[in-house]
Amino acid sequence: MADRPVQVGVFLTHQQPAGRDPLVALDEQLRLVRAARDGGLDSVFAGQHHLPDSFSHIQPLPWLARLAADAGGMRIGTGIHLLALHNPVDTAENYAGLDVVAGGRSVFGVGLGYRETEYAAFGIPPGEKVRRFTENLRIVRELWSGEPVHADLPWCRLDGVAATTRPASSPPVWMAANSDAAVRRAARLADTWMINPHATAGTVRRQLELFHTERADAGRGPLGELPLMREVYCAPTRERAVELARPHLAAKYQVYADWGQDRVLPGKDSFRAGYDDLAHDRFVVGSPEDCLAALLPWRDELGVDHFVLRTDWAGMPVDDSLASLELLAREVAPVLRSAPAVRPDAAG
């Protein structure tokens, strides 16, 4: 068994209703960053989409670099960078720079993505995305090592190039995955699986068995971290939490349905459902006691040791997001940290 201290962070994608004043939105998001810092949270993450027709969305590099100035000692990461869409040299240099700006405390979260619009915009056939992702990840890691790198690919050619722009640390690679095949890929290629917020707890439990088995079969070493992303809203009472979170979470998952997010989940899971069906076994919305009842089994039964909580969605008033974040930091995070995560060392 391996005991690991627990960390608790916040996910601030900075998605906003289209047409909203971007300077007002930026100021509000920075208030959330400072509240997370002052509340003693451990990390802050941001995601990536291109051409998000339902939202405006600052790309993660400028956003994370800006919030690093206010983040104190928090870890800073992407959740996720769409690695297959981007040139690996540009990615390696940019995220090496982010790691330096973040004081060597960055996490390189990557994934394939699922939106056809994004792949079409970059001129990449969907059938090529796994190959591009795999090769790009190899190149990024090799460039970060400082050793000569070779690649003879249609989108990148390197003949023994050694990068001089390197990260201050060795950022861990967290890979997002929804389908069973992607979970197995994360077990083989990444330092860990960044468990998504979209699947039900029952689905994740089953997929964790796939992940640990695949990792052991691949001869990977002990798992260093097991992060979990969840949609969480915390208020003094369950009724108040549902009242405040429901309209924004329902709208968010309607957009996910429009984008096809649920089509990459295993089984017949669909986001075209009412809020109660969506929330069941998926969202964590309630009082601090309710939130702990839902989150503690992830630590105690499944070994999650880094909780990344999203408590801010497009259209939610910032004061409501702040109230939830502050309550999570004050009453939920300390209990999650009060005992280490214990995980059977499935990798041997």
Secondary structure, 3 states (H helix, E strand, C coil): CEEECCEEEEECCCEEECCCCHHHHHHHHHHHHHHHHHCCCCEEEECCCCCCCCEEECCHHHHHHHHHCCCCCCEEEECCEEHHHCCHHHHHHHHHHHHHHCCCCEEEEEECCCCHHHHHHCCCCHHHHHHHHHHHHHHHHHHHHCCCEEEEECCEEEEEECCCCCCCCCCCEEEEECCHHHHHHHHHHCCEEEECCCCCHHHHHHHHHHHHHHHHHCCCCCCCCCEEEEEEEECCCHHHHHHHHHHHHHHHHHHHHHHCHHHHCCCCCCCCCCHHHHHCCCCEEECHHHHHHHHHHHHHHHCCCEEEEECCCCCCCHHHHHHHHHHHHHHHHHHHCCCCEEECCCCC
